Amino acid sequence: MRNIIFNSSTFKEGEVYVSLCPELNVSSFGDTLDEAKASLKEAVEAFVEECELMGTLEQVLEEAGFDKRLEPSEVWVPREPLLEEKMALGG
């Protein structure tokens, strides 16, 4: 398994919590925040394993905006936004 750092966002939808890795468009859910986060980690692991089997992992990560860092050890990191803010359309 590769060393990959990814972002996650968690939302409450009805009675469940939904966690999302936006760069990879992978999501999962759970009855609690901790369950949703753990479930997302498992889903991302499965996604990465499948990409490795298909030989497309590096291409997928690069297209999703990840950078490969080699020091002190190889790790893939998501791009960092210069600015994050909420914006609105309409009145």
C-alpha positions in Angstrom: 0.0 0.0 0.0 1.3 3.4 -0.9 1.6 6.3 1.5 -1.2 8.7 0.6 -2.6 11.6 2.5 -6.1 12.6 1.5 -8.7 15.2 2.5 -12.0 14.2 4.0 -15.2 16.1 4.7 -18.1 14.7 6.8 -21.7 15.8 6.6 -24.8 14.8 8.5 -27.5 13.6 6.1 -30.6 12.6 7.9 -29.7 10.0 10.6 -26.3 9.1 9.1 -22.9 10.7 8.7 -21.4 10.8 5.2 -17.6 11.2 4.7 -16.2 12.2 1.3 -12.7 12.3 -0.2 -13.3 15.1 -2.8 -10.1 14.6 -4.8 -10.9 10.9 -5.5 -14.7 11.2 -5.5 -14.9 8.4 -2.9 -17.5 8.5 -0.1 -18.9 6.3 2.6 -21.1 6.6 5.7 -21.7 5.5 9.2 -24.0 5.9 12.2 -21.4 8.1 14.0 -18.6 10.5 12.9 -16.0 7.9 13.8 -17.8 5.2 11.9 -18.1 7.4 8.8 -14.4 8.3 8.9 -13.3 4.7 9.4 -15.6 3.6 6.6 -14.2 6.3 4.3 -10.7 5.1 5.0 -11.6 1.6 4.1 -13.3 2.8 0.9 -10.2 4.8 -0.1 -8.0 1.8 0.6 -10.2 -0.4 -1.6 -10.1 2.3 -4.4 -6.3 2.6 -4.2 -5.9 -1.2 -4.2 -8.0 -1.5 -7.3 -6.1 1.2 -9.1 -2.8 -0.6 -8.2 -4.2 -3.8 -9.6 -5.1 -2.0 -12.8 -1.8 -0.2 -13.0 -3.4 3.2 -13.0 -2.7 4.5 -9.5 -0.1 7.1 -10.3 -2.1 8.4 -13.3 -5.3 8.6 -11.1 -3.5 10.5 -8.3 -1.8 12.9 -10.7 -5.0 13.7 -12.5 -6.7 14.2 -9.1 -4.1 16.9 -8.3 -1.9 14.9 -5.9 1.9 15.5 -5.7 4.5 12.8 -5.0 6.9 13.9 -2.3 10.1 11.9 -2.0 11.6 13.3 1.2 11.9 11.9 3.8 10.0 9.0 2.2 7.7 8.7 -0.7 4.2 10.1 0.0 1.4 11.4 -2.1 -0.2 14.6 -0.9 -3.3 16.5 -2.2 -2.8 20.0 -3.6 -3.3 22.8 -1.1 -5.8 25.5 -2.0 -4.6 29.1 -2.0 -8.1 30.2 -0.8 -11.1 28.4 0.5 -14.4 30.3 1.0 -18.1 30.0 0.6 -19.6 31.9 -2.3 -23.2 32.5 -3.3 -25.3 32.9 -6.5 -28.4 35.0 -6.6 -29.7 37.6 -4.1 
